Amino acid sequence: MQKKFSVFLILSLFVVAVTTAWAHEKVKLTGYVVDVMCFADHLKDKPEDALKAAQDHDKECALMEHCVKSGYGIYAEGKWYPFDAKGNDLAKAIFEKSKRSKEFKMTVEGMKHDGKILVTTLAEAE
């Protein structure tokens, strides 16, 4: 009886570990970083112009208080991926330090989970 329970427990732990690994997909994406407030409205109103909107989004807007509070995400490979809190902080710091005024092309690395990116690194791309 105790042996069966031990086998069951080991199998259960294995299933949990595998499920957790599947739930977090490792990603590396390069695209345009935009605040959620501006980009969500644009995606809803004119999804066909999403790439141009992401490219044209400017630093001044990205650093407005309400835009910062909404968080950031990346438009890459034709899809929108919002960031977690760490990604939001990293994006804000890049916007503040950058000499660019628009076209904030960045590379993000992290784990994709529940439609968000749990950001490990974020850097301006060439």
JOTABEL-V515851 format. One record per residue. PSI is psi as a letter, one per 30 degrees, with the letter a starting at -180 (999 if undefined). OMEGA is omega in degrees with one decimal (none if undefined). Layout:
psi: [PSI/PSI]
omega: [OMEGA/OMEGA]
This chain:
psi: [e/e/e/e/e/e/e/e/e/e/e/e/e/e/e/e/e/e/e/e/e/e/f/j/k/k/l/j/k/k/a/k/k/l/l/e/e/e/e/e/e/e/e/e/e/i/f/f/g/e/e/e/e/e/e/f/k/l/e/e/e/f/g/k/e/f/e/e/f/f/l/l/l/k/j/k/h/g/l/k/j/l/l/a/e/e/e/e/e/e/e/e/e/e/e/e/f/k/f/l/f/a/i/i/k/l/k/k/k/a/k/k/k/h/f/l/k/j/k/e/l/k/l/k/l/999]
omega: [-179.3/179.6/178.2/178.9/179.0/178.4/178.5/-179.5/179.3/178.5/178.9/178.4/178.0/179.8/178.6/-179.9/-179.5/179.5/178.5/179.0/179.1/-176.2/-179.7/-179.6/179.2/-178.8/169.4/-176.0/172.3/-178.7/-176.3/-179.3/-176.0/175.6/-175.9/-175.6/-177.5/-172.5/179.2/178.1/-178.7/178.5/-179.5/-174.6/-175.9/-177.4/-179.7/179.9/-173.8/-178.4/-179.9/179.3/179.4/179.5/-175.1/-178.1/-172.3/-176.8/-178.2/179.4/-177.1/-178.8/174.1/-173.7/-177.2/177.6/177.2/-179.1/-179.1/-179.2/-177.2/175.4/-178.5/173.3/-176.2/177.1/177.3/-179.2/179.0/179.0/176.6/180.0/169.9/-176.9/179.0/178.5/177.9/179.2/179.2/-179.9/179.6/179.7/178.6/177.6/-177.5/-175.4/-172.9/175.2/178.7/174.4/175.0/-176.4/-179.6/178.7/-176.4/174.2/179.4/172.4/179.4/-179.0/177.0/-178.9/179.1/176.5/178.8/172.5/173.0/-167.0/172.7/178.2/176.5/-178.7/175.3/178.8/178.2/none]
